[in-house]
C-alpha cells in the first residue's frame, strides 16, 4: 500500500501493481516505471507488518520457518533480526523428501524448540513438504508463533479483458488455512488486510487521520472491509477479482463509499487539490 499522494501521476486505467511476493523496494520500482514517485518509506506490505510483529515479540536471532517468497524472508530478517529458513530452499521438496528424512517432530532440523515462529505467505512453490514441516514446528513447540501474512483466498493472475472474468490463482490465505488445518492451530496474527492490526499500524506509521483518509482497493473482502473497519473512506476500483456490481451489492462491512473503473479517477481530484493549495 502507498499513500494517495504517490498516485498523482497515474494515467492508464489498466495499470495495476500487484505487491504479492514483492519487497517495498520492488514495489517502488514498479511505480517508477509508471512515472510515479513513491519511496520505500511510503510503502507497507504485509511482510513489513509480519516483521514488525516478530520484532515486538523479542525473537531476534531465532529461526523462523517460512512458507513464502524471498522478499518475505528478507523483510523478516531486516525488520525482526530473525534467521528465516524454508522458503525457496525447500522448493521442489515433496512427500518423498519427507519420507527420506524420516519425518517426525523429533527429527526436525533445526529442532522445534529453536524455531520461534512459522510465517505463511504467498508461495509459488508451495508443496506437501512445506505444509507438513510448518505444521510440525507448530505442533512440536507450543510457544512457536503462527503468523499469516494475509487471508486472501485468490488473486488476479491475469486481469480481466474485454468483459471476461479475471484469471485467478491461489493466494497466501489458502496456504495459511492448509497449515492451520494440518496443525490444528489458528494464526496468532493475520498481518494483511482486513486485519485491524494492520489498520492501526498504517494510521500510526504515517500519522493519518482516518476521517481524512481513503482506502482504495479492488477487493471488498480485504481492501474495503479493511478501510471501513479502520474508519476510513473507501473507494473500490475494478482491477481485481471483484466486479462493480458485486461491490455495490456487498454487505455493510464490505460495501464501498465510492466505485470507479480504476484509480485514474483520482487524478482530477488530486490535481485539483494541488492547484487549490
C-alpha positions in Angstrom: 0.0 0.0 0.0 1.1 3.5 -0.8 -0.4 6.9 0.2 -2.5 8.6 -2.4 0.0 11.4 -2.9 2.1 8.9 -4.9 -0.7 8.2 -7.3 -1.0 11.8 -8.7 0.7 10.8 -12.0 -1.4 7.7 -12.6 -2.7 7.8 -16.2 -3.6 4.4 -17.5 -6.7 2.7 -16.1 -5.4 -0.8 -16.9 -2.2 -0.4 -14.9 -2.0 -2.4 -11.7 0.9 -3.1 -9.4 0.5 -6.4 -7.5 2.6 -6.5 -4.3 2.4 -10.2 -3.8 5.8 -11.6 -3.1 7.5 -8.2 -3.5 9.5 -6.0 -1.2 8.8 -2.3 -0.8 11.8 -1.6 -3.0 10.4 -3.8 -5.7 7.0 -2.1 -5.5 8.6 1.3 -5.6 10.5 0.2 -8.8 7.2 -0.8 -10.4 5.7 2.7 -9.5 8.8 4.3 -11.0 8.2 2.6 -14.3 4.8 4.4 -14.4 6.4 7.7 -13.6 5.1 7.7 -10.1 7.3 8.9 -7.3 6.9 6.6 -4.3 9.7 5.9 -1.8 10.1 2.7 0.1 9.3 4.6 3.3 5.8 5.2 1.9 5.1 1.5 1.1 3.9 -1.0 3.6 3.4 -4.7 2.8 2.0 -7.4 4.9 5.6 -8.8 5.1 6.7 -5.5 6.8 3.9 -5.9 9.4 4.9 -9.5 10.0 8.5 -8.4 10.6 7.4 -5.7 13.0 5.2 -8.1 14.9 8.0 -10.6 15.3 10.3 -7.7 16.4 7.8 -6.8 19.1 8.0 -10.4 20.4 11.7 -10.3 21.1 12.7 -13.3 19.0 15.8 -11.7 17.4 18.4 -14.3 16.4 16.0 -17.2 16.4 14.9 -19.4 13.5 11.6 -18.7 11.7 10.2 -21.3 9.3 8.8 -19.5 6.2 6.3 -20.5 3.5 6.8 -17.6 1.1 8.9 -15.8 -1.4 12.4 -14.4 -1.0 11.0 -10.9 -0.3 9.1 -12.1 2.7 12.3 -13.8 4.1 14.3 -10.6 3.6 11.7 -8.4 5.4 11.6 -10.8 8.4 15.4 -10.7 8.6 15.6 -7.0 8.1 12.8 -5.9 10.5 13.0 -8.6 13.2 16.6 -9.8 13.0 15.5 -13.4 12.8 17.0 -16.3 10.8 14.5 -17.3 8.1 14.6 -20.9 6.9 12.5 -22.8 4.4 11.0 -20.6 1.6 12.9 -21.1 -1.7 15.3 -23.5 -0.1 12.5 -26.0 0.3 11.2 -25.6 -3.2 10.9 -28.9 -5.1 10.8 -31.0 -2.0 7.9 -33.4 -1.8 6.3 -36.1 0.3 9.1 -38.5 -0.7 11.6 -36.0 0.6 9.8 -36.1 4.0 9.9 -39.9 4.0 13.6 -40.0 3.1 14.2 -37.6 6.0 12.4 -39.8 8.4 9.9 -37.0 9.0 8.9 -36.6 12.6 8.9 -33.8 15.2 11.9 -35.4 16.8 14.0 -35.3 13.7 13.3 -31.7 12.7 16.4 -29.7 11.8 16.7 -27.2 13.4 14.8 -28.6 16.4 11.3 -27.4 17.0 12.4 -25.7 20.3 14.8 -23.4 18.3 12.1 -22.1 15.9 10.2 -19.2 17.3 7.7 -18.7 14.6 6.1 -20.1 11.4 5.2 -17.4 8.9 3.0 -18.2 6.0 2.5 -16.0 2.9 2.1 -16.3 -0.8 4.3 -19.0 -2.2 4.6 -20.0 -5.9 6.5 -23.2 -4.9 4.1 -24.4 -2.2 4.2 -28.1 -1.5 3.1 -31.0 0.7 6.6 -30.9 2.2 6.3 -27.2 3.2 2.9 -27.5 4.8 3.9 -30.7 6.7 7.1 -29.1 8.0 5.4 -25.9 9.1 2.7 -27.9 10.9 5.4 -30.0 12.6 7.1 -26.9 14.0 3.8 -25.6 15.4 3.0 -29.0 16.9 6.5 -29.5 18.3 6.7 -26.2 20.0 3.6 -24.7 21.8 5.4 -21.4 22.1 6.0 -21.2 18.4 4.1 -18.2 16.9 1.9 -18.7 13.9 1.9 -15.7 11.6 -0.3 -15.4 8.5 0.7 -12.5 6.2 -2.8 -12.2 4.7 -6.1 -14.1 4.4 -6.6 -13.7 0.6 -8.0 -16.9 -1.0 -7.1 -15.8 -4.5 -5.5 -13.0 -6.6 -5.9 -11.9 -10.1 -3.1 -13.7 -12.0 -4.2 -12.1 -15.3 -6.5 -9.0 -15.4 -10.0 -9.3 -17.0 -10.1 -8.3 -20.6 -13.0 -7.5 -22.9 -15.5 -8.2 -20.2 -14.1 -11.7 -19.4 -13.5 -12.8 -15.9 -10.1 -12.4 -14.4 -7.8 -15.4 -14.2 -7.4 -16.4 -10.6 -4.6 -18.2 -8.7 -4.5 -19.3 -5.0 -3.1 -16.7 -2.6 -1.4 -16.8 0.8 -4.6 -17.3 2.7 -5.0 -20.7 1.2 -1.6 -21.9 2.4 -2.3 -20.5 5.9 -5.5 -22.5 6.0 -3.7 -25.6 5.0 -1.2 -25.2 7.8 -4.0 -24.3 10.3 -6.0 -27.4 9.4 -2.9 -29.7 9.5 -1.6 -28.4 12.8 -4.9 -27.7 14.5 -3.8 -24.2 15.3 -5.1 -20.9 14.2 -2.8 -18.0 13.4 -1.7 -15.8 16.3 -2.0 -12.8 13.9 -3.1 -12.1 10.4 -1.0 -9.2 9.2 -2.7 -8.3 5.9 -6.0 -6.7 5.1 -8.6 -6.6 6.6 -6.6 -7.1 9.8 -7.3 -4.4 12.4 -3.7 -4.8 13.5 -2.6 -3.6 10.0 -5.0 -0.6 10.2 -3.6 0.6 13.5 0.0 0.1 12.1 -0.7 2.1 9.0 -2.5 5.0 10.7 0.2 5.3 13.3 3.2 4.9 11.0 2.0 7.6 8.6 0.3 9.9 11.1 -3.0 9.5 9.3 -6.5 10.6 10.4 -9.0 8.0 9.3 -11.6 10.7 8.8 -9.5 12.3 6.0 -8.0 9.0 4.6 -9.4 7.0 1.7 -8.6 3.3 1.3 -8.5 2.3 -2.4 -8.7 -1.3 -3.4 -10.1 -3.9 -5.8 -11.4 -6.5 -3.2 -14.3 -5.9 -0.9 -13.5 -8.7 1.4 -10.0 -7.4 2.2 -9.4 -3.8 0.9 -12.8 -2.3 1.5 -13.6 -4.2 4.8 -10.1 -3.1 6.0 -10.8 0.5 5.2 -14.3 0.5 6.8 -13.0 -1.3 9.9 -10.3 1.4 10.3 -12.9 4.2 9.9 -11.6 5.4 6.5 -13.5 6.4 3.4 -13.4 3.6 0.8 -13.1 3.6 -3.0 -13.5 0.3 -4.9 -11.8 0.0 -8.4 -12.4 -2.7 -10.9 -8.8 -4.0 -11.4 -9.0 -7.3 -9.5 -11.3 -10.2 -8.7 -14.5 -8.4 -7.8 -16.9 -6.7 -10.2 -18.6 -3.3 -9.5 -22.0 -5.0 -9.3 -20.7 -7.3 -6.6 -19.2 -4.4 -4.7 -22.4 -2.5 -4.8 -24.3 -5.5 -3.5 -21.9 -6.3 -0.7 -22.9 -6.3 2.9 -22.5 -3.1 5.1 -19.0 -4.1 6.3 -17.7 -4.5 2.8 -19.7 -2.0 0.8 -17.5 0.8 -0.6 -18.4 4.5 -0.3 -17.4 5.0 -3.9 -16.9 2.8 -7.0 -14.8 3.6 -10.1 -13.3 1.8 -13.0 -9.8 2.5 -12.0 -7.5 4.7 -9.8 -7.3 7.1 -12.8 -10.5 8.7 -11.4 -8.3 10.1 -8.6 -6.1 12.2 -10.9 -8.6 15.0 -11.4 -9.3 15.2 -7.6 -5.6 15.2 -6.7 -4.6 17.7 -9.4 -7.5 19.9 -8.4 -6.5 19.8 -4.8 -2.8 20.6 -5.7 -4.0 23.6 -7.8 -6.0 25.0 -4.9 -3.1 24.8 -2.4 
